[in-house]
Amino acid sequence: MNAMVGDAGGFSQTGTNVNNPSYVQFFKTTSIPRPSDIFVFLDEHPDSIDDGYFLNRETSPAAWNDLPASYHDHGASFSFADGHSEHHRWVNGSTKQPARAYGINPSLPMVITDGFQDYSWVLLHMSVERSPETYSAPTGPTYFSY
């Protein structure tokens, strides 16, 4: 599940996700400005599944923290906050990692060396950049339902 959607527990108790403070944590469905652009669920690569918290953030150098799946025609399926789903095919070879036989891939986070199209697409669809002038975190109880 997208770590930037819903209550992330202690990671988001201040209204901002401490793991991704430059982006908005969406606590309510009504707080998502473009629900057709923000994914809620996705196919995660089997070797990067270590929790229910799919998170990537802009880093330098760029690196996958959690890797999306690529076993469905070199892509992954995403369900978005507006209820639609879509399959997205990856273009960078580093995103299309084969599944390994025994568990979590110890090489994650994996530095990206062959292009940033896939990484940028995922970041663009995880959240929106926080801008103090244009966005303030919602207050009150969490209404995002699963």
DSSP file (Angstrom, degrees, kcal/mol; ACC not computed):
  #  RESIDUE AA STRUCTURE BP1 BP2  ACC     N-H-->O    O-->H-N    N-H-->O    O-->H-N    TCO  KAPPA ALPHA  PHI   PSI    X-CA   Y-CA   Z-CA
    1    1 A M              0   0    0      0, 0.0    53,-3.1     0, 0.0     2,-0.3   0.000 360.0 360.0 360.0 144.2    0.0    0.0    0.0
    2    2 A N  B >   -a   54   0A   0     38,-3.0     3,-1.7    51,-0.2    53,-0.2  -0.422 360.0-147.1 -59.7 120.3    1.1    3.5   -0.8
    3    3 A A  T 3  S+     0   0    0     51,-2.6    -1,-0.2     1,-0.3    52,-0.1   0.672  95.0  61.6 -65.4 -17.3    2.8    4.8    2.4
    4    4 A M  T 3  S+     0   0    0     50,-0.3    22,-3.0   122,-0.1     2,-0.5   0.378  92.0  77.4 -92.5   4.5    1.6    8.4    1.6
    5    5 A V  B <  S-b   26   0B   0     -3,-1.7    22,-0.2    20,-0.2     2,-0.1  -0.967  94.4  -2.8-118.4 125.5   -2.1    7.4    1.8
    6    6 A G  S    S-     0   0    0     20,-3.7     2,-0.6    -2,-0.5    22,-0.1  -0.302 107.2 -33.6  91.3-177.3   -3.9    6.9    5.1
    7    7 A D        -     0   0    0    137,-0.2     3,-0.1    20,-0.2    -2,-0.1  -0.694  46.9-166.6 -82.6 119.4   -2.6    7.0    8.6
    8    8 A A    >   -     0   0    0     -2,-0.6     3,-1.6     1,-0.3     5,-0.2   0.045  32.3-133.8 -95.2  25.3    1.0    5.8    8.8
    9    9 A G  G >  S+     0   0    0      1,-0.3     3,-1.7     2,-0.2    -1,-0.3  -0.344  78.4   0.3  63.5-133.6    0.9    5.5   12.6
   10   10 A G  G >  S+     0   0    0      1,-0.3     3,-0.5     2,-0.2    -1,-0.3   0.735 128.0  66.2 -61.9 -23.5    4.0    7.0   14.3
   11   11 A F  G <  S+     0   0    0     -3,-1.6     7,-2.7     1,-0.2    -1,-0.3   0.738 115.3  26.7 -70.3 -21.2    5.5    8.0   11.0
   12   12 A S  G X  S+     0   0    0     -3,-1.7     3,-2.0     5,-0.2    -1,-0.2   0.175  80.1 117.5-127.2  19.2    2.6   10.5   10.4
   13   13 A Q  T <  S+     0   0    0     -3,-0.5    -2,-0.1    -4,-0.3    -3,-0.1   0.716  78.9  53.2 -65.0 -19.8    1.5   11.5   13.9
   14   14 A T  T 3  S-     0   0    0      2,-0.5    -1,-0.3    -4,-0.2     3,-0.1   0.457 123.9-101.2 -91.2  -0.3    2.5   15.2   13.3
   15   15 A G  S <  S+     0   0    0     -3,-2.0    10,-0.5     1,-0.2     2,-0.4   0.285 102.0  83.0  97.1 -10.2    0.5   15.4   10.0
   16   16 A T  S    S-     0   0    0      8,-0.1     2,-0.6   121,-0.1    -2,-0.5  -0.983  85.4-117.5-125.9 138.0    3.6   14.9    7.9
   17   17 A N    >   -     0   0    0      6,-0.4     3,-1.7    -2,-0.4    -5,-0.2  -0.652  18.4-151.6 -76.3 117.4    5.2   11.6    7.1
   18   18 A V  T 3  S+     0   0    0     -7,-2.7    -1,-0.2    -2,-0.6    -6,-0.1   0.737  95.1  57.0 -63.5 -22.0    8.7   11.7    8.6
   19   19 A N  T 3  S+     0   0    0     -8,-0.2    -1,-0.3     1,-0.2    -7,-0.1   0.634 124.8  19.4 -81.8 -14.3   10.0    9.4    5.9
   20   20 A N  S X  S+     0   0    0     -3,-1.7     3,-2.0     3,-0.1    -3,-0.3  -0.357  71.1 162.3-151.1  59.9    8.9   11.7    3.1
   21   21 A P  T 3  S+     0   0    0      0, 0.0    -3,-0.1     0, 0.0     4,-0.1   0.651  70.5  65.0 -66.7 -16.4    8.4   15.2    4.6
   22   22 A S  T 3  S+     0   0    0    107,-0.1   108,-3.5     2,-0.1     2,-0.3   0.539 100.0  63.2 -81.6  -5.1    8.5   17.1    1.3
   23   23 A Y  B <  S-C  129   0C   0     -3,-2.0    -6,-0.4   106,-0.3     2,-0.3  -0.831  90.4-100.6-121.8 159.0    5.3   15.3    0.2
   24   24 A V        -     0   0    0    104,-2.4     2,-0.6    -2,-0.3   104,-0.2  -0.577  22.3-143.4 -80.6 133.0    1.7   15.4    1.5
   25   25 A Q        -     0   0    0    -10,-0.5     2,-0.8    -2,-0.3   -20,-0.2  -0.877  19.9-141.8 -90.3 121.1    0.4   12.6    3.6
   26   26 A F  B     +b    5   0B   0    -22,-3.0   -20,-3.7    -2,-0.6     3,-0.1  -0.777  30.3 167.3 -92.3 111.6   -3.2   12.0    2.6
   27   27 A F        +     0   0    0     -2,-0.8   117,-1.5   -22,-0.2   116,-0.5   0.712  68.0  38.7 -92.2 -24.7   -5.4   11.2    5.6
   28   28 A K  S >  S-     0   0    0    115,-0.2     3,-1.5   114,-0.2     4,-0.3  -0.947  75.8-129.2-127.2 145.9   -8.8   11.7    3.9
   29   29 A T  G >  S+     0   0    0     -2,-0.4     3,-1.3     1,-0.3    -1,-0.1   0.862 111.4  59.1 -60.4 -33.3   -9.9   10.8    0.4
   30   30 A T  G 3  S+     0   0    0      1,-0.2    -1,-0.3    -3,-0.0    -4,-0.0   0.631  94.9  64.4 -72.2 -11.6  -11.2   14.4    0.1
   31   31 A S  G <  S+     0   0    0     -3,-1.5    -1,-0.2     4,-0.0    -2,-0.2   0.544  77.2  97.5 -87.5  -5.8   -7.6   15.7    0.7
   32   32 A I    <   -     0   0    0     -3,-1.3     6,-0.0    -4,-0.3    95,-0.0  -0.738  62.4-158.8 -84.2 115.0   -6.3   14.1   -2.5
   33   33 A P  S    S+     0   0    0      0, 0.0    -1,-0.2     0, 0.0    -4,-0.0   0.832  86.2  21.8 -67.1 -32.5   -6.3   16.9   -5.1
   34   34 A R    >>  +     0   0    0      1,-0.1     3,-2.6     2,-0.0     4,-0.7  -0.699  67.8 179.1-133.7  80.9   -6.2   14.5   -8.1
   35   35 A P  T 34 S+     0   0    0      0, 0.0    47,-1.3     0, 0.0    46,-0.7   0.747  81.2  61.5 -59.0 -23.6   -7.6   11.1   -7.0
   36   36 A S  T 34 S+     0   0    0     45,-0.2    44,-0.0     1,-0.2     3,-0.0   0.587 107.3  45.9 -77.7  -7.8   -7.1    9.7  -10.5
   37   37 A D  T <4 S+     0   0    0     -3,-2.6     2,-0.6     1,-0.1    -1,-0.2   0.527  97.8  76.7-108.5  -9.8   -3.4   10.3  -10.3
   38   38 A I  S  < S-     0   0    0     -4,-0.7    43,-2.5    -3,-0.4    44,-0.2  -0.905  70.2-144.9-110.7 120.2   -2.6    9.0   -6.8
   39   39 A F  E     -D   80   0D   0     86,-2.4    41,-0.3    -2,-0.6     3,-0.1  -0.506  17.0-176.5 -83.1 151.9   -2.3    5.2   -6.3
   40   40 A V  E    S+     0   0D   0     39,-3.4   -38,-3.0     1,-0.4     2,-0.3   0.748  72.1  22.9-107.4 -49.3   -3.4    3.4   -3.2
   41   41 A F  E     +D   79   0D   0     38,-1.3    38,-2.5   -40,-0.2    -1,-0.4  -0.869  66.1 168.0-121.2 154.8   -2.4   -0.2   -3.9
   42   42 A L  E     -D   78   0D   0     -2,-0.3     2,-0.7    36,-0.2    36,-0.2  -0.966  43.5 -93.6-153.2 166.0    0.1   -1.7   -6.2
   43   43 A D        -     0   0    0     34,-1.5    26,-2.7    -2,-0.3     2,-0.3  -0.812  45.5-157.7 -82.0 116.9    1.9   -4.9   -7.1
   44   44 A E  B     -G   68   0E   0     -2,-0.7     5,-0.1    24,-0.3    26,-0.1  -0.766  27.7 -97.3 -97.2 145.9    5.1   -4.8   -5.2
   45   45 A H    >>  -     0   0    0     22,-2.9     3,-1.9    -2,-0.3     4,-0.7  -0.355  32.5-127.3 -57.9 133.9    8.2   -6.8   -6.2
   46   46 A P  T 34 S+     0   0    0      0, 0.0     3,-0.4     0, 0.0    -1,-0.1   0.791 106.5  55.6 -59.9 -27.6    8.2  -10.0   -4.1
   47   47 A D  T 34 S+     0   0    0      1,-0.2    58,-3.0    57,-0.1    -2,-0.1   0.567 108.2  47.6 -82.9  -7.2   11.8   -9.5   -3.0
   48   48 A S  T <4 S+     0   0    0     -3,-1.9     2,-0.8    19,-0.2    -1,-0.2   0.447  78.9 113.7-109.7  -0.2   11.1   -6.0   -1.6
   49   49 A I     <  +     0   0    0     -4,-0.7     3,-0.1    -3,-0.4    55,-0.1  -0.599  23.3 136.8 -72.7 110.6    8.0   -6.9    0.4
   50   50 A D  S    S-     0   0    0     -2,-0.8     2,-0.3     1,-0.4    -1,-0.2   0.387  73.6  -8.6-130.6  -6.0    9.0   -6.4    4.0
   51   51 A D  S    S-     0   0    0     -3,-0.2    -1,-0.4     2,-0.0    -3,-0.0  -0.918  79.3 -88.9-168.8-173.4    5.9   -4.6    5.3
   52   52 A G  S    S+     0   0    0     -2,-0.3     2,-0.5    -3,-0.1    -3,-0.1  -0.006  95.4  97.6 -98.7  28.4    2.6   -3.1    4.0
   53   53 A Y        -     0   0    0      2,-0.1     2,-0.7   -50,-0.0   -51,-0.2  -0.848  54.4-168.5-127.8  89.8    4.3    0.3    3.5
   54   54 A F  B     +a    2   0A   0    -53,-3.1   -51,-2.6    -2,-0.5     2,-0.4  -0.720  22.6 165.7 -84.9 114.8    5.4    1.0    0.0
   55   55 A L        +     0   0    0     -2,-0.7    11,-0.4   -53,-0.2     2,-0.3  -0.994  18.0 164.9-138.0 133.1    7.6    4.1    0.1
   56   56 A N        -     0   0    0     -2,-0.4     2,-0.3     9,-0.2     8,-0.1  -0.970  13.4-175.1-134.6 153.1   10.1    5.8   -2.2
   57   57 A R        -     0   0    0      6,-0.4     2,-0.4    -2,-0.3     6,-0.4  -0.969  38.1 -85.9-145.2 158.1   11.4    9.3   -1.9
   58   58 A E        +     0   0    0     -2,-0.3     2,-0.3     4,-0.1     4,-0.1  -0.525  58.3 164.0 -67.7 122.7   13.6   11.6   -3.9
   59   59 A T        -     0   0    0     -2,-0.4    -3,-0.0     4,-0.0     4,-0.0  -0.891  38.7 -99.3-133.7 164.8   17.2   10.9   -2.9
   60   60 A S  S    S+     0   0    0     -2,-0.3     2,-0.2     1,-0.3    -2,-0.0  -0.946 116.9  29.9-131.0 112.5   20.6   11.7   -4.4
   61   61 A P  S    S-     0   0    0      0, 0.0    -1,-0.3     0, 0.0     2,-0.1   0.523 111.7-116.2 -75.2 157.1   21.6    9.5   -5.9
   62   62 A A        +     0   0    0     50,-0.2    50,-2.6    -2,-0.2     2,-0.3  -0.371  45.4 170.2 -62.2 135.2   18.2    8.2   -6.9
   63   63 A A  E     -H  111   0F   0     -6,-0.4     2,-0.5    48,-0.3    -6,-0.4  -0.997  37.1-116.1-150.3 143.0   17.5    4.7   -5.4
   64   64 A W  E     +H  110   0F   0     46,-2.4    46,-1.7    -2,-0.3     3,-0.2  -0.680  25.3 177.9 -75.2 126.7   14.5    2.4   -5.1
   65   65 A N  S    S+     0   0    0      1,-0.5     2,-0.4    -2,-0.5    -1,-0.2   0.827  83.0  17.0 -89.5 -47.8   13.7    1.8   -1.4
   66   66 A D  S    S-     0   0    0    -11,-0.4    -1,-0.5    44,-0.0   -17,-0.1  -0.979  85.5-141.9-120.9 139.0   10.7   -0.4   -2.3
   67   67 A L        -     0   0    0     -2,-0.4   -22,-2.9   -22,-0.2   -19,-0.2  -0.860   9.6-130.4-107.6 130.9   10.5   -1.9   -5.8
   68   68 A P  B     -G   44   0E   0      0, 0.0   -24,-0.3     0, 0.0     8,-0.0  -0.397  37.0 -96.1 -71.7 157.2    7.3   -2.3   -7.8
   69   69 A A        -     0   0    0    -26,-2.7   -24,-0.1     8,-0.1   -26,-0.1  -0.218  33.5-178.0 -67.4 161.4    6.7   -5.7   -9.4
   70   70 A S     >  +     0   0    0     27,-0.2     4,-0.9   -26,-0.1     6,-0.1   0.217  53.7 102.0-142.7  12.9    7.5   -6.4  -13.0
   71   71 A Y  T  4  +     0   0    0      3,-0.2     2,-0.9     1,-0.2     5,-0.1   0.506  64.6  78.2 -84.8  -3.4    6.3   -9.9  -13.6
   72   72 A H  B >4 S-E   75   0D   0      3,-1.3     3,-0.6     1,-0.1    -1,-0.2  -0.798 132.4 -44.9-104.2  88.9    3.1   -9.0  -15.4
   73   73 A D  T 34 S-     0   0    0     -2,-0.9    -2,-0.2     1,-0.2    -1,-0.1   0.897 112.2 -54.9  55.4  44.1    4.4   -8.1  -18.9
   74   74 A H  T 3< S+     0   0    0     -4,-0.9    16,-2.9     1,-0.2     2,-0.3   0.818 124.0  75.8  60.5  35.4    7.3   -6.1  -17.5
   75   75 A G  E <   -EF  72  89D   0     -3,-0.6    -3,-1.3    14,-0.3     2,-0.3  -0.872  69.6-118.2-154.8-172.4    5.0   -3.9  -15.4
   76   76 A A  E     - F   0  88D   0     12,-2.1    12,-3.1    -2,-0.3     2,-0.4  -0.937  21.7-119.4-136.7 157.1    2.8   -3.6  -12.4
   77   77 A S  E     - F   0  87D   0     -2,-0.3   -34,-1.5    10,-0.2     2,-0.4  -0.810  27.6-168.9-100.2 141.4   -0.9   -3.0  -11.6
   78   78 A F  E     -DF  42  86D   0      8,-2.9     8,-2.4    -2,-0.4     2,-0.4  -0.970  13.1-153.0-128.4 140.9   -2.0    0.0   -9.6
   79   79 A S  E     -DF  41  85D   0    -38,-2.5   -39,-3.4    -2,-0.4   -38,-1.3  -0.967  22.8-146.7-112.7 136.6   -5.3    0.9   -8.1
   80   80 A F  E >   -D   39   0D   0      4,-3.2     3,-2.2    -2,-0.4   -41,-0.2  -0.561  24.9-106.4-105.9 163.4   -6.0    4.6   -7.7
   81   81 A A  T 3  S+     0   0    0    -43,-2.5   -45,-0.2   -46,-0.7   -42,-0.1   0.698 117.2  59.6 -63.4 -21.5   -7.9    6.7   -5.1
   82   82 A D  T 3  S-     0   0    0    -47,-1.3    -1,-0.3   -44,-0.2   -46,-0.1   0.504 121.5-104.5 -85.2  -2.7  -10.7    7.4   -7.6
   83   83 A G  S <  S+     0   0    0     -3,-2.2    -2,-0.1     1,-0.4     2,-0.1   0.237  82.3 118.1 103.2 -12.9  -11.4    3.6   -7.9
   84   84 A H        -     0   0    0     -5,-0.1    -4,-3.2     1,-0.0    -1,-0.4  -0.460  45.9-154.8 -84.6 161.8   -9.8    2.9  -11.3
   85   85 A S  E     -F   79   0D   0     -6,-0.2     2,-0.3    -2,-0.1    -6,-0.2  -0.929  11.6-179.6-130.5 158.4   -6.9    0.6  -11.9
   86   86 A E  E     -F   78   0D   0     -8,-2.4    -8,-2.9    -2,-0.3     2,-0.5  -0.993  26.7-123.8-154.5 156.3   -4.3    0.4  -14.6
   87   87 A H  E     -F   77   0D   0     -2,-0.3     2,-0.5   -10,-0.2   -10,-0.2  -0.878  25.3-161.6-100.7 132.6   -1.3   -1.6  -15.6
   88   88 A H  E     -F   76   0D   0    -12,-3.1   -12,-2.1    -2,-0.5     2,-0.3  -0.971   6.9-147.0-120.1 123.3    1.9    0.3  -16.1
   89   89 A R  E     -F   75   0D   0     -2,-0.5   -14,-0.3   -14,-0.3     2,-0.2  -0.704  18.1-128.5 -88.6 137.6    4.8   -1.1  -18.1
   90   90 A W        -     0   0    0    -16,-2.9    -1,-0.0    -2,-0.3     3,-0.0  -0.544  17.4-169.5 -85.1 149.5    8.4   -0.2  -17.0
   91   91 A V        +     0   0    0     -2,-0.2     2,-0.4    24,-0.0    -1,-0.1   0.639  63.7  80.0-110.4 -22.7   10.9    1.2  -19.5
   92   92 A N  S >> S-     0   0    0      1,-0.1     3,-1.3    23,-0.0     4,-0.7  -0.736  70.9-141.2 -92.8 134.0   14.1    1.0  -17.4
   93   93 A G  G >4 S+     0   0    0     -2,-0.4     3,-0.8     1,-0.3    -1,-0.1   0.831  99.2  63.3 -60.2 -33.9   15.9   -2.3  -17.1
   94   94 A S  G 34 S+     0   0    0      1,-0.3    -1,-0.3    21,-0.1     3,-0.2   0.728  99.6  54.8 -67.0 -20.0   16.8   -1.7  -13.4
   95   95 A T  G <4 S+     0   0    0     -3,-1.3     2,-1.3     1,-0.2    -1,-0.3   0.750  95.1  70.8 -80.6 -24.8   13.1   -1.7  -12.6
   96   96 A K    <<  +     0   0    0     -3,-0.8    -1,-0.2    -4,-0.7   -27,-0.1  -0.504  69.2 164.8 -94.9  65.7   12.5   -5.1  -14.2
   97   97 A Q        -     0   0    0     -2,-1.3   -27,-0.2    -3,-0.2     2,-0.1  -0.639  36.8-120.1 -84.4 136.6   14.3   -7.2  -11.6
   98   98 A P        -     0   0    0      0, 0.0     2,-0.2     0, 0.0    -1,-0.1  -0.440  32.4-105.5 -71.1 150.3   13.8  -11.0  -11.6
   99   99 A A        -     0   0    0     -2,-0.1     2,-0.2   -53,-0.0   -54,-0.0  -0.547  34.7-137.0 -73.2 140.3   12.4  -12.5   -8.4
  100  100 A R        -     0   0    0      3,-0.3     3,-0.4    -2,-0.2    -1,-0.0  -0.649  14.2-119.0 -99.0 159.0   14.9  -14.4   -6.4
  101  101 A A  S    S+     0   0    0     -2,-0.2     2,-0.4     1,-0.2    -1,-0.1   0.786  96.2  45.7 -69.6 -30.1   14.3  -17.8   -4.7
  102  102 A Y  S    S-     0   0    0      1,-0.2    -1,-0.2     2,-0.0   -55,-0.0  -0.636 101.4 -83.9-129.2  78.3   14.8  -16.9   -1.1
  103  103 A G  S    S+     0   0    0     -2,-0.4    -3,-0.3    -3,-0.4    -1,-0.2  -0.154  80.8  16.8  84.1-160.8   13.3  -13.7    0.3
  104  104 A I  S    S-     0   0    0      1,-0.1   -56,-0.2   -55,-0.1   -57,-0.1  -0.242  72.8-113.7 -64.5 137.5   13.9  -10.1    0.5
  105  105 A N    >   -     0   0    0    -58,-3.0     3,-1.4     1,-0.2    -1,-0.1  -0.598  20.1-157.4 -73.7 114.6   16.5   -8.6   -1.8
  106  106 A P  T 3  S+     0   0    0      0, 0.0    -1,-0.2     0, 0.0    -2,-0.1   0.607  84.2  73.2 -71.8  -8.6   19.5   -7.4    0.3
  107  107 A S  T 3  S+     0   0    0      3,-0.0    -2,-0.1     0, 0.0    -3,-0.0   0.511  76.3 138.9 -84.7  -2.1   20.6   -5.0   -2.4
  108  108 A L    <   +     0   0    0     -3,-1.4   -43,-0.1     2,-0.1     2,-0.1  -0.693  46.7  59.5 -82.8 140.1   17.7   -2.6   -1.7
  109  109 A P  S    S-     0   0    0      0, 0.0     2,-0.6     0, 0.0   -44,-0.2   0.421  86.9-164.2 -69.5 142.6   17.9    0.4   -1.7
  110  110 A M  E     -H   64   0F   0    -46,-1.7   -46,-2.4    -2,-0.1     2,-0.1  -0.895  15.1-130.8-108.8 116.8   19.1    0.0   -5.2
  111  111 A V  E     -H   63   0F   0     -2,-0.6     2,-0.5   -48,-0.3   -48,-0.3  -0.435  23.4-127.9 -66.6 135.9   20.8    2.9   -6.9
  112  112 A I        +     0   0    0    -50,-2.6   -50,-0.2     1,-0.1    -1,-0.1  -0.746  38.4 160.7 -91.5 127.2   19.3    3.7  -10.3
  113  113 A T        +     0   0    0     -2,-0.5    -1,-0.1     2,-0.1     3,-0.1   0.467  62.7  59.0-123.0  -5.6   21.9    3.9  -13.1
  114  114 A D  S    S-     0   0    0      1,-0.4   -21,-0.2   -22,-0.0     2,-0.1   0.038 114.4 -48.5-120.9  28.4   20.0    3.4  -16.3
  115  115 A G        -     0   0    0    -23,-0.1    -1,-0.4     1,-0.1     4,-0.2  -0.238  39.1-123.6 118.7 153.3   17.3    6.2  -16.4
  116  116 A F  S  > S+     0   0    0      1,-0.1     4,-2.8     2,-0.1     5,-0.3   0.230  73.2 107.5-115.6  11.9   14.8    7.7  -14.1
  117  117 A Q  H  > S+     0   0    0      1,-0.2     4,-2.0     2,-0.2    -1,-0.1   0.928  87.0  40.4 -59.9 -47.2   11.5    7.4  -16.1
  118  118 A D  H  > S+     0   0    0      2,-0.2     4,-2.3     1,-0.2    -1,-0.2   0.926 116.6  49.1 -68.3 -45.3   10.0    4.6  -13.9
  119  119 A Y  H  > S+     0   0    0      1,-0.2     4,-2.3    -4,-0.2    -2,-0.2   0.913 112.8  48.2 -59.9 -45.2   11.2    6.0  -10.6
  120  120 A S  H  X S+     0   0    0     -4,-2.8     4,-2.6     2,-0.2    -1,-0.2   0.884 108.7  54.3 -64.4 -39.2    9.8    9.5  -11.6
  121  121 A W  H  X S+     0   0    0     -4,-2.0     4,-1.4    -5,-0.3    -2,-0.2   0.930 110.0  46.6 -61.5 -45.3    6.5    7.9  -12.6
  122  122 A V  H  X S+     0   0    0     -4,-2.3     4,-0.6     1,-0.2     3,-0.4   0.937 113.4  48.1 -63.8 -46.2    6.1    6.2   -9.2
  123  123 A L  H >X S+     0   0    0     -4,-2.3     4,-1.1     1,-0.2     3,-1.0   0.905 109.3  53.8 -60.1 -41.5    7.0    9.3   -7.3
  124  124 A L  H 3< S+     0   0    0     -4,-2.6    -1,-0.2     1,-0.2    -2,-0.2   0.802 113.7  42.6 -62.7 -29.9    4.6   11.4   -9.3
  125  125 A H  H 3< S+     0   0    0     -4,-1.4   -86,-2.4    -3,-0.4    -1,-0.2   0.368 102.4  67.9-101.7   4.1    1.8    9.0   -8.5
  126  126 A M  H << S-     0   0    0     -3,-1.0     2,-0.3    -4,-0.6    -2,-0.2   0.857 115.3 -42.9 -85.5 -40.0    2.6    8.5   -4.8
  127  127 A S     <  -     0   0    0     -4,-1.1     2,-0.3   -90,-0.1    -1,-0.3  -0.873  59.9 -91.3-166.1-169.6    1.7   12.0   -3.5
  128  128 A V        -     0   0    0     -2,-0.3  -104,-2.4  -104,-0.2     2,-0.1  -0.939  47.8 -93.3-123.8 151.6    2.1   15.7   -4.3
  129  129 A E  B     -C   23   0C   0     -2,-0.3     2,-0.4  -106,-0.2  -106,-0.3  -0.360  42.3-115.2 -64.2 140.2    4.9   18.0   -3.2
  130  130 A R        -     0   0    0   -108,-3.5    -1,-0.1    -2,-0.1     3,-0.1  -0.621  33.8-178.4 -77.2 129.0    4.1   19.9    0.0
  131  131 A S    >>  -     0   0    0     -2,-0.4     4,-2.5     1,-0.1     3,-1.2  -0.959  20.4-153.0-129.2 112.9    3.9   23.6   -0.5
  132  132 A P  T 34 S+     0   0    0      0, 0.0    -1,-0.1     0, 0.0    -2,-0.0   0.789  96.1  54.6 -57.4 -27.8    3.3   25.6    2.7
  133  133 A E  T 34 S+     0   0    0      1,-0.2     3,-0.1    -3,-0.1    -3,-0.0   0.808 122.1  24.5 -75.2 -28.7    1.6   28.3    0.6
  134  134 A T  T <4 S+     0   0    0     -3,-1.2     2,-0.4     1,-0.2    -1,-0.2   0.548 119.4  45.0-117.0  -8.9   -0.9   26.1   -1.1
  135  135 A Y     <  -     0   0    0     -4,-2.5     2,-0.4     2,-0.0    -1,-0.2  -0.993  49.1-179.7-142.9 133.5   -1.4   23.0    1.2
  136  136 A S        -     0   0    0     -2,-0.4  -112,-0.0    -3,-0.1    -3,-0.0  -0.989  38.7-104.4-127.5 143.8   -2.0   22.5    4.8
  137  137 A A        -     0   0    0     -2,-0.4  -111,-0.1     1,-0.1  -121,-0.1  -0.340  41.0-108.1 -64.3 140.9   -2.5   19.1    6.4
  138  138 A P        -     0   0    0      0, 0.0     2,-0.3     0, 0.0    -1,-0.1  -0.348  32.4-145.7 -66.8 151.3   -6.0   18.2    7.4
  139  139 A T        +     0   0    0     -2,-0.0  -124,-0.0     2,-0.0  -112,-0.0  -0.733  53.5  41.3-112.3 166.0   -6.9   18.2   11.1
  140  140 A G  S    S-     0   0    0     -2,-0.3     0, 0.0     2,-0.0     0, 0.0  -0.448  97.8 -13.1  94.6-169.1   -9.2   16.0   13.0
  141  141 A P  S    S-     0   0    0      0, 0.0     2,-0.4     0, 0.0  -114,-0.0  -0.195  71.7-103.6 -69.3 158.0   -9.9   12.3   12.8
  142  142 A T        +     0   0    0      1,-0.1  -114,-0.2     2,-0.1    -2,-0.0  -0.676  34.6 178.0 -81.3 130.2   -8.7   10.2    9.9
  143  143 A Y        +     0   0    0   -116,-0.5     2,-0.4    -2,-0.4  -115,-0.2   0.361  37.4 121.8-113.9   3.0  -11.5    9.3    7.4
  144  144 A F        -     0   0    0   -117,-1.5     2,-0.3  -116,-0.1  -137,-0.2  -0.549  47.6-160.6 -70.3 125.1   -9.6    7.3    4.9
  145  145 A S              0   0    0     -2,-0.4    -2,-0.1     1,-0.1    -1,-0.0  -0.830 360.0 360.0-111.2 148.3  -11.2    3.9    4.7
  146  146 A Y              0   0    0     -2,-0.3    -1,-0.1  -140,-0.0    -2,-0.0   0.368 360.0 360.0-112.0 360.0   -9.7    0.7    3.3
